[in-house]
Each structure stands twice: as C-alpha cells, then as structure tokens.
Amino acid sequence: MHAFRMILTAVPFVLLLAEKEYSYCLKSLIGLLSSYCILYIPYVWDNSLVGTLAIVVGSILSRMIPTIAIAYYAVKTTRISEFVAGMEKMHVS
C-alpha cells in the first residue's frame, strides 16, 4: 500500500516535468519533502503537543501538495476551447 501511495504521489511531478514546469515542480517537491521532514519530528522530539501538531500539519501537507500540483497541471494544460466544450456538455451556460 505504501509503494502504491508513493507512485501516485509522483504522478503530478512527472506530469509537471513533461510540461517543462520545472520551477513549480521543484517548489512542490521541496514542499513535499518538508512535509515528510515535519512528519519525522515526533520521532526525534519527545513532546506530545509538538508531536501531535507535527503529525497533523505534516499529514495535511503531504496529502495536499500533490493535489495542488495536479490541479495546477490541469489548469495550465487545459485550453479555452476544451474548457468551453466540457462546460457545454455539462449544460453549464
């Protein structure tokens, strides 16, 4: 299960690299690695409040950063004509 999650986490970054969005990809990867470092804090610091906050913040960030990256990819690669065609199919006027 952990390997599957890591593969799915890498998908947005591979797509961003394919679109030559190097700076955003690098920023997102640094943010993701930072969130994993935050998740490591409870193992090295023996304070229950700090550990709990680190787990909460690290978990939220480690799940949100790939989601934001894939949303950025979707917005940057969707053309206006594709968007309008999709809206017309959904009958949004």
N, C-alpha and C positions, 0 to 999 in steps of 0.2 A: 504494500500500500504506500509506503514511504517513497519508493522509487517511482511509482506512478505519479504521485504528487509532484515530485521534483521534475519529472519530464513535462508535466502540464504547466509547471511554473516557468519552464524555459521557453515554451512556445511563443509568448509575446515578445521576448527578447530576440529570438531568431527571426520573427517576422519584422521587427524593427530594423534589424541588421540587413535584412533583404531589401528593405525600402531605403536603405542608406540614411537612417535616422540615428547616426552614431552618438550624437551628444545626448539625446533623450534616453537612448538605450543605456549609455554609461551612467547617467544620473539615476535611472531606475535601478540598475544593478547595484550601485553604491547604496541606495536606499534600502534595497532588499538585504544586502549583506549587513548593513547597520541594524536592521530589524532582527536578523539572526544573532548578531552580537548582543543586542538587548535581551534576547531570549536566554543568553548564556549567563547573564548577571546573577540569577538566583543560585547558580552552582558555585560562584566564587564569593558572593557576599551573603553572610548569614544573618539577614534581617528580613523578617517575614513581610513587613509592609513594602519594603523596596522590592523584594522578590515578587510579591503579588502584582505590584504595579508594573514591573518589568515584564512579567508574563502576559498581562493584559495588553499593554502597549505593543510589545513585540508580536503577539499573536495577531492583533488587528492589523498592524503594518505589514506583516509577512503575507497576509491574505489580500490586503487592499492594493498593494503596489503592483502586483501582476495584473489585477483587474483594471487599474487605472491605465497601465501600459497598453493593454489590449483595446481599451476604449479609445485611447489616443491613436492607436494604429487604425482603428475602424473609422474614426473621424477624418484622419489625414488621407486615407486612401479612397474614401467614397467620393465619387464625382457628383456634381449637382444633378446631372441627368439621371443617374442611378437612384439618387435620393428621391427625386420627384416621381420617378416611375414606381418606386416602392410605396410612396405615400398614395399615389393614385390607385394602386392595387388594394390598399387598405381602406380606400374610400375616405381619405382624410382630405378635406378641401381647404 
